[in-house]
Amino acid sequence: MDINREKELLEAAGIVYLTCANCRFEKKGDFVSLDLLGNEAKNYSRVNLHRLFPFDRPYSYISVLDSDSQEIGIIAEIGDFDEETCELLKHELDRKYYVCDLISVSSVKDRFGFSYWKVQSTAGEITFTIRDTHNSLRENIDGKISISDIDGNRYTLPPLAKLDKKSRRLVELYL
């Protein structure tokens, strides 16, 4: 596809790609700010980053939203920015998408539509509650299992084949 046709399609879809040539990100206090450069020059004192493909492409296709959750544009690849900006964006995404790594599952108890998990994590023993357990566990492309609890916390388990027998048996019930 030629470049003019691609530009036309992006404009028709309303997609703006943010690159090191048309914007600058910086840390201001506790927030990330964005300055758009060129004809569309504008300052956003606070932006939020949202992964469009959180499991498969954690540092590619990042939606940048203003404080009203309106999309400003998309970063195709964080690695295309300079090292300092790249580190800033990665740090912000890692903070927002923090995931606790689990090692094994000690017990799972089901009661009234909720499941109560006791697990071993890299930070020690923890417990959490899941509603609608079958929809709160997801096997990723790399085989790891993602879990979301009722408080919005996220956890990841190693692939089933790498879990001990007891953990594997408990988790397989819900996949």
Secondary structure by P-SEA (a helix, b strand, c coil): ccaaaaaaaaaaabbbbbccccbbbbbcccbbbbbbcccbbbbbcbbbbbbcccccccccbbbbbcccccccccccccccccaaaaaaaaaaaaaabbbbbbcccccccccccbbbbbbbcccccccccccccccccccccccbbbbbccccbbbbbcccccccaaaaaaaaacc
